Amino acid sequence: LAVAFLLHLPLWDTSTGQLDPGQFASAAYVAQYPEPLSFEQIFADSEDSGFDWDAAYETWESYRDSIRVDADYLSSLAPFTRDSLRAVFQGLDPGDNRVYSPLALYMTLSMTAELSDGATRQQILDALGSPDLPTLREQSNRIWNTVRQDGRASQTLLANSLWLSGREEYQFKEAPLLTLRDSYYASTYVADMGSSSTLDAIHSWLDQQT
């Protein structure tokens, strides 16, 4: 399972680490996904007679603790989940078939908070139930790593990205783009917004990620 979160979408081929031929975008800040530590990796040699089960379980628990989302923070997300679900599904006709992921909206708004300021940022923080931007950043990173799975039983990757216009008159601040790359694993790309080639490339990226 791969979930693509949209601010704007990049054209990055995660299987090769290269931009696909014919896709008109340049990579500005490319995220490197961390390698998840799977249960299967830790217990790969469990059939050996000398396998240290205690050490293996300690390693697994230590890894899970390092990425575990704070329990109080998770509780604070309940109002956002409830209210957003109500807003999305309220008033639907009986024949409507709508899919919504609170996690997708949460991550998108979190990244938007990094790119905003003042009243707009505060409104986002309030909606997400987060006390401040550093807390939001840290817990979003933990959520990303907790959801990430790369084992035999399941595979999940939250694909985040930002796509910026390549017009010369636009200047972008580096700091928030580095934050998106390092904390949200979101790559930033610059492209000719609105062109048919860019639209085709967006569709191609979506196909790769999902």
C-alpha positions in Angstrom: 0.0 0.0 0.0 1.3 3.4 -0.9 -0.5 6.6 -0.1 0.3 9.8 -2.1 -0.2 13.0 -0.2 -0.8 16.1 -2.3 0.4 19.6 -1.9 1.8 19.3 -5.4 3.3 16.2 -6.7 6.9 15.4 -7.8 8.1 13.2 -10.7 10.5 11.1 -8.7 10.9 7.4 -9.6 11.6 5.8 -6.2 12.6 2.5 -7.8 15.6 3.9 -9.7 16.3 7.2 -7.9 16.1 9.1 -11.2 13.7 11.3 -13.0 11.8 9.4 -15.7 12.7 10.2 -19.3 10.5 12.8 -20.8 9.2 14.2 -17.5 9.8 17.9 -17.3 10.8 18.7 -13.8 13.9 19.4 -11.9 14.6 18.0 -8.4 15.3 20.8 -5.9 15.3 18.9 -2.6 15.0 15.1 -2.8 14.0 13.1 0.3 15.8 9.9 1.2 13.5 7.4 2.8 14.9 5.8 5.9 15.2 2.0 5.9 12.6 0.6 8.2 13.7 -2.1 10.6 11.2 -5.0 10.2 10.3 -7.8 12.6 11.4 -10.3 10.0 14.9 -8.7 9.8 15.5 -8.9 13.6 14.2 -12.5 13.9 15.7 -13.8 10.6 18.0 -16.2 12.4 15.5 -17.3 15.0 15.8 -21.0 14.0 19.5 -21.1 15.0 20.1 -22.9 18.2 22.1 -20.0 19.7 19.7 -17.3 18.8 19.4 -14.6 21.5 15.7 -14.1 21.8 16.0 -11.6 24.7 18.4 -9.4 22.7 16.2 -9.6 19.6 13.0 -8.5 21.5 15.0 -5.7 23.2 16.2 -4.5 19.8 12.6 -4.6 18.4 11.1 -2.8 21.4 13.8 -0.1 21.3 13.2 0.5 17.6 9.4 0.7 18.1 9.9 3.1 21.1 12.1 5.4 18.9 9.3 6.0 16.4 6.2 5.6 18.6 3.8 8.5 18.6 3.2 10.0 22.0 -0.1 8.6 23.4 -1.3 12.0 24.6 -0.7 13.5 21.2 -2.7 10.7 19.5 -5.6 11.4 21.9 -5.4 15.1 20.8 -6.0 14.0 17.2 -9.4 12.5 17.9 -11.4 15.8 17.5 -9.6 16.5 14.1 -10.4 12.9 12.9 -14.0 13.2 14.1 -14.7 16.7 12.7 -13.0 16.0 9.4 -14.9 12.8 8.9 -18.2 14.6 9.6 -17.3 17.4 7.1 -16.4 14.9 4.4 -19.3 12.5 4.7 -22.1 14.6 6.0 -25.0 15.0 3.5 -23.8 12.3 1.0 -26.5 10.8 -1.2 -27.1 7.1 -0.6 -25.5 6.2 -3.9 -22.3 8.2 -3.3 -19.1 6.3 -2.8 -16.4 8.5 -1.2 -13.0 7.5 0.2 -11.3 9.7 2.8 -8.1 9.3 4.8 -7.8 11.5 7.9 -4.0 10.6 7.9 -3.6 12.0 4.4 -5.3 15.3 5.3 -3.3 15.5 8.5 0.0 15.1 6.8 -0.9 17.6 4.1 -2.0 20.2 6.6 1.1 19.6 8.7 3.3 20.3 5.7 1.2 23.4 4.9 1.8 24.7 8.4 5.5 24.5 7.7 5.0 26.8 4.7 2.7 29.3 6.3 2.9 31.8 9.1 0.9 33.9 11.5 -2.9 33.4 11.7 -2.9 30.8 9.0 -0.4 28.6 10.7 -2.1 28.9 14.1 -5.5 27.9 12.5 -3.9 24.8 11.2 -2.3 24.0 14.5 -5.6 24.5 16.3 -7.4 22.2 13.7 -4.8 19.5 14.2 -4.8 19.8 18.0 -1.1 20.5 18.1 0.4 23.0 20.6 3.2 24.3 18.4 5.1 23.7 15.2 8.1 21.8 16.6 5.6 19.3 18.3 3.7 18.9 15.1 6.9 18.3 13.1 8.3 15.7 15.6 5.0 13.8 15.9 4.3 13.9 12.1 7.8 12.3 11.6 7.0 9.6 14.1 3.6 9.0 12.5 5.4 8.6 9.1 7.8 6.1 10.5 5.2 4.2 12.4 3.0 3.7 9.3 6.0 2.8 7.1 6.1 -1.0 6.6 8.4 -3.0 4.4 8.0 -6.6 5.5 6.7 -9.8 3.9 3.3 -9.3 5.4 2.7 -5.7 4.4 4.3 -2.8 2.7 3.3 0.8 3.2 4.9 4.1 2.2 3.5 7.6 2.7 4.7 9.5 -0.4 4.8 13.2 0.3 5.9 15.9 -2.1 5.7 19.6 -3.1 5.7 20.8 -6.7 6.7 24.4 -7.4 6.4 26.6 -10.4 9.6 27.1 -12.4 8.8 30.7 -13.4 11.8 32.9 -12.9 10.0 35.6 -11.0 9.3 33.2 -8.1 11.9 32.8 -5.4 11.6 30.1 -2.7 13.0 30.0 0.8 15.3 27.1 1.4 14.7 26.4 5.1 11.1 25.2 5.0 11.9 23.0 1.9 14.7 21.4 3.9 12.3 20.8 6.8 9.8 19.1 4.5 12.6 16.9 3.1 14.1 15.9 6.4 11.1 15.7 8.7 8.2 14.7 6.3 10.3 12.9 3.7 8.7 15.2 1.1 10.7 15.9 -2.1 10.4 19.3 -3.8 10.4 19.6 -7.6 10.2 22.6 -9.9 8.2 22.2 -13.1 6.3 24.1 -15.8 3.0 24.3 -14.0 -0.1 23.9 -16.2 1.6 22.3 -19.1 0.3 19.0 -20.6 3.7 17.3 -20.1 3.7 18.2 -16.4 0.2 16.9 -16.1 1.2 13.6 -17.7 4.2 13.3 -15.4 2.0 13.9 -12.4 -0.2 11.0 -13.5 2.9 8.9 -14.0 4.1 9.6 -10.5 0.8 8.8 -9.0 0.8 5.4 -10.9 4.3 4.7 -9.5 3.4 5.6 -5.9 0.0 3.9 -5.7 
